[in-house]
């Protein structure tokens, strides 16, 4: 079917075939929507690259709770050292 969108070819390697066979088994007679599958995978990969995993969200929530409770005491000397060495820029603050 003619299209102006890029096309992609996927080879079912043994590892990919194993994963797809599991999916096929779960779907029954329903066909795999490869466009949907690639979109889901791309979003999951992006979340992983951005550090938006469940573990990262949990760590951020713990930090927010600790800061909000007043228990968190920042190390001003360490922060100054990071800034002095140029590991962060003023515009990043």
N, C-alpha and C positions, 0 to 999 in steps of 0.2 A: 504494500500500500504506500503510495507516495506521501512524503512528509517533508517539512522543512526543518524538522527537529533532528538532532543527532541520534544515530542508532548505535547500539552496543551489542557485542557478541560475548556470550558467556559460555565457557567450556565446563561441563560437569566433570571436574576432577573427582577422584575417589572421595576426598573429604567433603566436597560440595555435594556430591551425589548422596552421601550418607545423611547430611543435614536435610536435603530436599526430600529424600525418601521418608524421613520422619515426618516432615511437613505434609507430604502427600498422604501418608497414612492417617494423620490427624484430620485432614480435610475431606477424606473419603473421595466422593466423586467430583467435588468442586475442584476446578482448575487453579493452579497457582497463578496469582496476578504478580508477574515479575516486576512490573512498574511499581506496585505498592511495596513489594518486598525490598526493592532497591531503595525506595524512599525511606522506609522504616530503618533500614540499615544505615543509610547516610545520616539520618537524624541521630541515631544511637551513637555512631562514630563521632559526630560533632559534639554530642554531650560529653563523651569520654575525653575528647581533645580539650574541651573547655573546663574539664574538671567538675562536671555537673552530674557525677555519679551519686547514687544513694549514699555512699560513704562520705563523699565530699559535702553533700548537703547536711548530713548528720554532724560532721565536724564543724561546719559553719554554724549550725544551730547551737552546738555546745559552746562555741566561742561567743556567740551573741548572748547566750544565757549567762556565761561567766562575766562578760563585760557589763551586762545589765544589772547583775547582782552586786557589782562593786568589788568582787573578789579579784578581778584582773588588775594587776599592777604593772603597767608598761615599764620597760627598762629604757629610760631616757638615754643613758650612756650608750647602749647598744644601738638605739635609733640614730643617735648622732654619728656613731661610727659608720653605720651603713651609708648615711648621707655624705659624710666626709670622704669616704672612699669612692663615692660616685656610683654606688650600686643602684641608687634611685635618683631621678632628676626632680628638681623643684616643681616642674609642671605635672609630675605624676602624683604629687601630694594633694 
